[in-house]
Amino acid sequence: MSHEGLKGLLIGAPRSGSGKTTVTLGLLAALARRGVAVRAAKSGPDYIDPAFHAAATGRPGLNLDSWAMPPDLVGHLVAEAGEDGDLLVVEGAMGLFDGVPAAPGRTGAGADIAARLGLPVLLVLDVSGQSQTAAAVARGFATHDPAVRIGGVLLNRVGSERHIRLVRDAMAPLGLPVVGAIPRDATLALPERHLGLVQAGEHPDLDARLDALAAMAERHLDLDAILTLATPLPLKNTPPRGLLPPPGQRIALARDAAFSFVYAHALAHWRRAGAEILPFSPLADEAPDPSADVCWLPGGYPELHGGALAGANAFKAGLARFAQTRPVHGECGGYMVLGEGLVDADGSRHAMAGLLALETSFAKRKMNLGYREARLLSDTPIGPAGSQVRGHEFHYATVLARGADDPLADLKDSQGASLGASGSRRGRVTGAFFHAIAAVG
């Protein structure tokens, strides 16, 4: 595609498990191999899919979230994506219209992003166990919300040529183009783990998997028809509200298999604002750079690396020295590592950094999931005291003890119901299970 401005489409489905991620990755990989400058985004809070998107496209992943981000921030991030992309493919979450009860356009649903940006929806229908009924489902989606336009339909898990023909014939009166049909093929599935999918960086054969998905897309999708569906995006790169300022000029950032959950829009903004990112690996027993102004421990999977982190004495000693004079903040997994100890799924306790009194356990898993609005109770690397920040929680840890540390924030859920005080702070060290996405704008 020649650079004529950014075009886009959104991949949605009636529910989770319809095959959106497989379809998205196949499409991204096939288009990237064609030489299309394709950017990908995930609707909603998710760290896993954007890492796969980045691997498939060779360009940074992105999140667009209609609940957590002020509307003009969504537009700003899309305009930035247009600086090095010709096509934006947004992958929805759950079902297309699934969100939280909130103001129209701010529910977190993929449909909000489609309506706000005028993106046509490529509807992925899992047609296993049905044929002509698929047309009734498509008709419902096409008429449900006048602000959301279904551009085309992609059939997933088809059983035979006859199956495809029955569905296509039933779709014909709707005027919705069927732009692909993917046969049932379990080998294309990506392995799952307790938190969404296994991380992109943990696939030794990721390139081979992406090649296989690209070949699947080339064989079963009408790529030219899909490119034709994409419509130009209205790009207005006005200075947005909501971007979280860099927590320091020089930011020591933990980055390895245990600490990988960082939002691309946050890092990009920190860099654009002139901050320098200084990555280090706790798993390699590296300490934060002593020249940094602040240390940030993101979320990830520390519970899978408890023994290595417990034995990382140079990391723990360097972190303790750092925390004597400068702020240290941990999000979710990073918060747990700042605590006294972490019990893994096998019941083994591993000594953590001991900078907060937190004790956590995965021996009895309990899912904590949802949007959160935090009012900060003190000055922190996320923002100043009294400021309000939107984000989310998604973890399976049980808190065994919080100790006498002061709380970090008062939390509300997506509908404004109080969840009480949360997180911990002691001296210059702060942490919470809350992942910050944007300031309230």
C-alpha positions as CSV (number, residue, x, y, z in Angstrom):
1,M,0.0,0.0,0.0
2,S,1.3,3.4,-0.8
3,H,1.2,5.9,2.0
4,E,-2.1,7.7,1.5
5,G,-2.9,8.1,5.2
6,L,-3.9,5.5,7.7
7,K,-6.8,3.1,6.9
8,G,-8.3,0.7,9.4
9,L,-10.6,-2.1,10.4
10,L,-11.6,-3.9,13.5
11,I,-11.8,-7.7,14.0
12,G,-14.7,-8.6,16.2
13,A,-16.8,-11.7,17.1
14,P,-19.9,-12.7,19.0
15,R,-17.9,-14.1,21.9
16,S,-14.5,-15.1,23.2
17,G,-13.1,-18.3,21.7
18,S,-14.4,-17.5,18.1
19,G,-10.8,-17.4,16.7
20,K,-10.2,-13.7,16.7
21,T,-6.6,-13.9,17.8
22,T,-5.7,-16.7,15.3
23,V,-7.4,-14.7,12.5
24,T,-5.7,-11.5,13.5
25,L,-2.2,-12.9,13.7
26,G,-2.6,-14.7,10.4
27,L,-3.9,-11.6,8.7
28,L,-1.1,-9.4,10.2
29,A,1.6,-11.8,9.3
30,A,0.4,-12.3,5.8
31,L,0.0,-8.6,5.1
32,A,3.4,-7.8,6.7
33,R,5.0,-10.4,4.4
34,R,3.3,-8.6,1.5
35,G,5.1,-5.4,2.5
36,V,2.1,-3.7,3.9
37,A,3.1,-1.2,6.7
38,V,0.6,-2.7,9.1
39,R,0.0,-1.5,12.7
40,A,-2.0,-3.6,15.2
41,A,-3.9,-2.6,18.3
42,K,-5.9,-4.5,21.0
43,S,-9.1,-3.1,22.3
44,G,-9.1,-3.2,26.0
45,P,-6.5,-4.0,28.7
46,D,-4.3,-6.8,27.5
47,Y,-0.5,-7.3,27.5
48,I,-0.3,-10.7,25.8
49,D,-1.9,-10.0,22.4
50,P,0.0,-6.8,21.6
51,A,3.3,-8.7,22.0
52,F,2.1,-11.2,19.4
53,H,0.9,-8.4,17.2
54,A,4.4,-6.8,17.4
55,A,6.0,-10.1,16.5
56,A,3.7,-10.5,13.5
57,T,4.0,-6.9,12.2
58,G,7.6,-5.9,13.2
59,R,6.0,-2.8,14.7
60,P,5.1,-1.9,18.3
61,G,1.8,-3.2,19.7
62,L,-0.8,-0.8,21.0
63,N,-3.8,-0.8,23.3
64,L,-7.0,1.3,22.7
65,D,-9.4,1.4,25.7
66,S,-12.6,3.3,25.6
67,W,-13.2,3.0,29.4
68,A,-9.7,3.7,30.7
69,M,-8.6,6.3,28.1
70,P,-10.2,9.7,27.5
71,P,-11.7,9.7,23.9
72,D,-9.1,12.2,22.6
73,L,-6.3,10.0,23.8
74,V,-7.6,7.1,21.7
75,G,-7.5,9.5,18.6
76,H,-4.0,10.7,19.5
77,L,-2.6,7.1,19.7
78,V,-4.2,6.2,16.4
79,A,-2.7,9.4,14.8
80,E,0.7,8.4,16.1
81,A,0.3,4.9,14.7
82,G,-0.4,6.5,11.3
83,E,3.1,8.1,11.4
84,D,4.7,4.7,10.4
85,G,1.7,2.7,9.2
86,D,-0.7,2.4,6.3
87,L,-3.2,0.0,7.8
88,L,-4.4,-0.3,11.4
89,V,-5.9,-3.6,12.4
90,V,-7.7,-3.5,15.8
91,E,-8.4,-6.8,17.6
92,G,-11.5,-6.7,19.8
93,A,-11.9,-8.4,23.1
94,M,-14.6,-10.9,24.1
95,G,-17.8,-10.2,22.1
96,L,-18.0,-7.1,19.9
97,F,-20.5,-5.3,22.2
98,D,-19.3,-6.7,25.5
99,G,-18.2,-3.9,28.0
100,V,-19.1,-2.6,31.4
101,P,-22.2,-0.5,32.3
102,A,-20.9,3.0,31.6
103,A,-21.6,6.1,29.6
104,P,-22.2,5.5,25.9
105,G,-18.9,5.2,24.1
106,R,-17.0,4.6,27.3
107,T,-17.9,0.9,28.1
108,G,-14.6,-0.7,27.1
109,A,-16.2,-2.7,24.3
110,G,-14.6,-3.1,20.9
111,A,-17.8,-1.6,19.4
112,D,-16.9,1.7,21.1
113,I,-13.6,1.9,19.3
114,A,-15.2,0.9,16.0
115,A,-17.8,3.7,16.3
116,R,-15.4,6.3,17.6
117,L,-12.9,5.8,14.7
118,G,-15.5,4.8,12.0
119,L,-13.8,1.4,11.6
120,P,-15.6,-1.2,9.6
121,V,-15.9,-4.5,11.5
122,L,-14.6,-7.8,10.1
123,L,-16.9,-10.2,11.9
124,V,-15.4,-13.6,12.8
125,L,-18.1,-16.3,13.1
126,D,-17.3,-19.7,14.4
127,V,-19.8,-21.7,12.3
128,S,-19.0,-25.1,13.7
129,G,-22.4,-26.7,14.6
130,Q,-24.4,-24.4,12.4
131,S,-24.8,-23.4,8.7
132,Q,-27.6,-21.0,7.6
133,T,-28.2,-19.8,11.2
134,A,-24.9,-17.9,10.8
135,A,-26.7,-15.5,8.5
136,A,-29.2,-14.7,11.3
137,V,-26.3,-14.0,13.7
138,A,-24.6,-11.7,11.1
139,R,-27.9,-9.9,10.5
140,G,-28.3,-9.2,14.2
141,F,-24.8,-7.7,14.4
142,A,-25.4,-5.6,11.3
143,T,-28.5,-4.0,12.7
144,H,-27.7,-3.9,16.5
145,D,-26.0,-0.5,16.6
146,P,-26.3,2.0,13.8
147,A,-23.0,3.5,14.8
148,V,-21.2,0.2,14.2
149,R,-20.9,-1.0,10.6
150,I,-20.2,-4.6,9.8
151,G,-18.0,-4.5,6.7
152,G,-17.6,-8.2,6.0
153,V,-17.8,-11.7,7.5
154,L,-15.1,-14.3,8.0
155,L,-16.2,-17.9,8.6
156,N,-14.1,-19.9,11.1
157,R,-14.0,-23.7,11.7
158,V,-15.9,-24.7,8.5
159,G,-16.3,-28.4,7.9
160,S,-16.4,-28.7,4.1
161,E,-16.9,-26.9,0.8
162,R,-20.6,-27.7,1.1
163,H,-20.7,-26.1,4.6
164,I,-19.1,-22.9,3.2
165,R,-21.6,-22.9,0.3
166,L,-24.6,-23.2,2.6
167,V,-23.4,-20.3,4.8
168,R,-22.4,-18.1,1.8
169,D,-25.8,-18.6,0.1
170,A,-27.6,-17.7,3.4
171,M,-25.4,-14.5,3.7
172,A,-26.0,-13.3,0.1
173,P,-29.3,-11.4,0.8
174,L,-27.6,-9.5,3.6
175,G,-25.1,-7.8,1.3
176,L,-22.3,-8.7,3.6
177,P,-19.2,-10.0,1.8
178,V,-17.8,-13.3,3.0
179,V,-14.0,-12.6,2.8
180,G,-12.7,-15.9,4.0
181,A,-13.4,-19.4,5.3
182,I,-11.0,-21.2,7.6
183,P,-11.3,-25.0,8.1
184,R,-11.1,-26.6,11.5
185,D,-7.5,-27.0,12.3
186,A,-6.5,-27.5,15.9
187,T,-2.8,-27.2,15.1
188,L,-3.2,-23.4,14.6
189,A,-4.2,-22.9,18.2
190,L,-1.8,-21.1,20.5
191,P,-1.1,-22.7,23.9
192,E,-2.9,-21.1,26.8
193,R,-1.8,-20.5,30.4
194,H,-3.3,-19.3,33.5
195,L,-3.3,-15.6,32.3
196,G,-4.5,-15.5,28.7
197,L,-2.0,-16.9,26.3
198,V,1.6,-17.8,26.8
199,Q,3.8,-14.7,26.2
200,A,5.2,-14.2,22.7
201,G,8.7,-14.1,24.0
202,E,8.4,-17.6,25.4
203,H,7.7,-19.3,22.0
204,P,11.0,-20.7,20.7
205,D,9.2,-21.5,17.4
206,L,7.2,-18.2,17.2
207,D,8.5,-17.3,13.7
208,A,7.5,-20.8,12.4
209,R,4.0,-20.4,14.0
210,L,3.6,-17.0,12.4
211,D,4.7,-18.4,9.1
212,A,2.1,-21.1,9.4
213,L,-0.6,-18.6,10.3
214,A,0.4,-16.4,7.4
215,A,0.2,-19.3,5.0
216,M,-3.2,-20.2,6.5
217,A,-4.4,-16.6,5.8
218,E,-3.0,-16.5,2.3
219,R,-4.8,-19.8,1.6
220,H,-8.2,-19.2,3.2
221,L,-8.7,-15.4,3.4
222,D,-9.3,-13.0,0.5
223,L,-6.6,-10.5,1.5
224,D,-7.4,-8.1,-1.3
225,A,-11.0,-8.0,-0.3
226,I,-10.1,-7.4,3.3
227,L,-7.7,-4.5,2.3
228,T,-10.6,-3.0,0.3
229,L,-12.9,-3.1,3.4
230,A,-10.4,-0.8,5.3
231,T,-11.6,2.8,5.5
232,P,-9.5,6.0,5.9
233,L,-9.2,7.1,9.6
234,P,-9.8,10.7,10.7
235,L,-6.5,11.6,12.2
236,K,-6.3,14.6,14.5
237,N,-3.2,14.5,16.5
238,T,-4.2,17.1,19.1
239,P,-2.4,17.1,22.5
240,P,-4.4,14.6,24.5
241,R,-5.4,14.5,28.2
242,G,-4.7,11.3,30.1
243,L,-1.1,10.4,29.3
244,L,0.7,9.6,32.4
245,P,3.9,11.7,32.7
246,P,7.2,10.0,33.0
247,P,8.0,9.1,36.6
248,G,11.6,10.4,36.2
249,Q,14.1,11.6,33.7
250,R,16.1,8.3,33.8
251,I,13.9,5.3,34.4
252,A,15.3,2.0,35.5
253,L,12.8,-0.5,34.0
254,A,12.8,-4.2,34.9
255,R,12.5,-6.2,31.6
256,D,12.7,-9.9,31.2
257,A,10.5,-13.0,31.2
258,A,9.3,-12.2,34.8
259,F,8.6,-8.5,34.1
260,S,7.1,-7.9,30.7
261,F,3.8,-6.1,31.1
262,V,4.4,-2.5,30.1
263,Y,1.9,-0.6,28.0
264,A,3.5,0.5,24.7
265,H,1.7,3.9,24.8
266,A,3.1,4.6,28.2
267,L,6.7,3.8,27.2
268,A,6.4,5.7,23.9
269,H,5.1,8.8,25.8
270,W,7.9,8.6,28.3
271,R,10.4,8.6,25.5
272,R,8.7,11.4,23.6
273,A,8.7,13.5,26.8
274,G,12.5,13.1,26.9
275,A,12.9,10.4,29.5
276,E,15.6,7.7,29.1
277,I,14.6,4.1,29.7
278,L,17.4,2.0,31.3
279,P,16.3,-1.7,31.2
280,F,17.7,-4.3,33.5
281,S,17.0,-8.0,34.2
282,P,16.3,-9.2,37.8
283,L,16.3,-12.8,36.5
284,A,19.9,-12.2,35.3
285,D,20.6,-10.8,38.8
286,E,21.0,-7.3,37.6
287,A,20.4,-4.3,39.8
288,P,18.7,-1.0,38.7
289,D,21.1,1.5,37.2
290,P,22.4,3.6,40.1
291,S,22.2,6.7,37.9
292,A,18.5,6.4,37.4
293,D,15.9,8.7,39.1
294,V,13.2,6.1,39.6
295,C,12.9,2.3,39.4
296,W,9.8,0.7,37.9
297,L,9.0,-3.0,38.3
298,P,6.2,-3.9,35.9
299,G,3.8,-6.9,36.0
300,G,4.5,-10.2,34.5
301,Y,5.0,-13.8,35.8
302,P,7.3,-13.6,38.9
303,E,5.5,-16.6,40.3
304,L,7.0,-18.8,37.5
305,H,10.5,-17.6,38.5
306,G,10.3,-17.5,42.3
307,G,13.5,-19.5,42.9
308,A,15.6,-17.4,40.5
309,L,14.3,-14.1,42.0
310,A,14.8,-15.4,45.5
311,G,18.4,-16.2,44.7
312,A,19.0,-12.9,42.8
313,N,21.0,-11.3,45.6
314,A,22.7,-8.6,43.6
315,F,19.3,-7.5,42.3
316,K,17.7,-7.4,45.8
317,A,20.7,-5.6,47.4
318,G,20.9,-3.1,44.6
319,L,17.1,-2.5,44.7
320,A,17.3,-1.9,48.5
321,R,20.1,0.6,48.1
322,F,18.2,2.4,45.3
323,A,15.1,2.6,47.5
324,Q,16.9,4.4,50.3
325,T,17.2,7.6,48.2
326,R,14.8,7.3,45.2
327,P,11.3,6.1,44.4
328,V,10.6,2.4,43.5
329,H,7.2,1.3,42.1
330,G,5.8,-2.1,41.4
331,E,2.7,-3.0,39.4
332,C,1.1,-6.4,40.1
333,G,3.9,-8.9,39.6
334,G,6.4,-6.1,40.4
335,Y,4.4,-5.3,43.6
336,M,4.6,-9.0,44.7
337,V,8.4,-9.0,44.2
338,L,8.7,-5.9,46.4
339,G,7.0,-7.9,49.2
340,E,8.4,-10.2,51.8
341,G,7.6,-13.5,50.2
342,L,5.7,-15.2,47.4
343,V,4.3,-18.7,47.6
344,D,4.2,-20.4,44.2
345,A,1.5,-22.8,42.8
346,D,3.4,-25.8,44.3
347,G,3.2,-24.3,47.8
348,S,6.9,-23.3,48.0
349,R,7.7,-19.9,49.6
350,H,10.3,-17.7,48.0
351,A,11.8,-14.7,49.8
352,M,11.3,-11.5,47.7
353,A,12.9,-8.0,48.1
354,G,11.3,-7.3,51.5
355,L,10.8,-3.6,50.8
356,L,7.1,-3.9,51.5
357,A,5.3,-6.2,54.1
358,L,3.2,-8.0,51.4
359,E,3.0,-11.8,51.4
360,T,1.2,-13.4,48.4
361,S,0.4,-16.9,47.3
362,F,-0.6,-18.8,44.2
363,A,-1.2,-22.0,46.1
364,K,-4.9,-21.2,46.2
365,R,-5.7,-19.3,43.0
366,K,-8.3,-16.6,43.1
367,M,-9.0,-14.5,40.0
368,N,-9.1,-10.7,40.5
369,L,-10.3,-9.1,37.3
370,G,-11.7,-5.7,36.3
371,Y,-11.4,-2.1,35.5
372,R,-10.3,0.1,38.4
373,E,-10.2,3.9,39.1
374,A,-7.6,4.8,41.7
375,R,-7.4,8.0,43.8
376,L,-3.7,8.2,44.9
377,L,-3.2,8.8,48.6
378,S,0.4,10.1,48.3
379,D,2.8,11.3,45.6
380,T,3.9,8.2,43.6
381,P,5.6,7.5,40.3
382,I,2.1,7.0,38.8
383,G,1.0,10.6,39.8
384,P,0.7,13.1,42.6
385,A,-1.4,12.7,45.7
386,G,-5.1,13.2,45.0
387,S,-4.9,12.5,41.3
388,Q,-7.2,9.9,39.7
389,V,-5.9,7.2,37.4
390,R,-7.8,4.6,35.4
391,G,-6.5,1.1,34.8
392,H,-7.3,-2.6,35.6
393,E,-6.4,-5.6,37.7
394,F,-5.9,-9.1,36.4
395,H,-4.2,-11.6,38.7
396,Y,-4.6,-14.9,40.5
397,A,-2.6,-14.1,43.6
398,T,-4.1,-14.3,47.1
399,V,-2.9,-11.8,49.7
400,L,-1.8,-13.6,52.8
401,A,-0.7,-10.4,54.7
402,R,-0.2,-6.7,54.0
403,G,1.5,-5.8,57.2
404,A,1.5,-2.3,58.6
405,D,2.4,-0.5,55.3
406,D,0.2,2.5,54.4
407,P,-2.2,2.0,51.4
408,L,-1.3,3.5,48.0
409,A,-4.8,4.4,46.7
410,D,-8.5,4.2,47.2
411,L,-10.0,2.1,44.5
412,K,-13.4,2.0,42.7
413,D,-14.7,-0.5,40.2
414,S,-15.9,0.4,36.7
415,Q,-19.3,1.5,38.0
416,G,-17.9,3.7,40.8
417,A,-18.5,1.3,43.7
418,S,-15.8,1.6,46.4
419,L,-13.4,-1.3,46.7
420,G,-11.6,0.3,49.6
421,A,-7.9,1.1,50.2
422,S,-5.4,-0.9,48.2
423,G,-1.7,-1.3,47.5
424,S,1.2,-0.5,49.8
425,R,3.7,2.3,50.5
426,R,6.6,2.4,52.8
427,G,9.2,5.2,52.5
428,R,9.9,5.7,48.8
429,V,8.6,2.2,47.9
430,T,5.1,1.9,46.4
431,G,3.2,-0.9,44.8
432,A,-0.3,-2.2,43.9
433,F,-2.0,-4.9,41.8
434,F,-3.4,-2.0,39.8
435,H,-2.0,-1.5,36.3
436,A,-2.2,2.2,35.4
437,I,-3.4,3.0,31.8
438,A,-4.4,6.7,31.8
439,A,-5.2,9.7,34.0
440,V,-8.8,10.6,34.3
441,G,-9.5,13.2,31.6
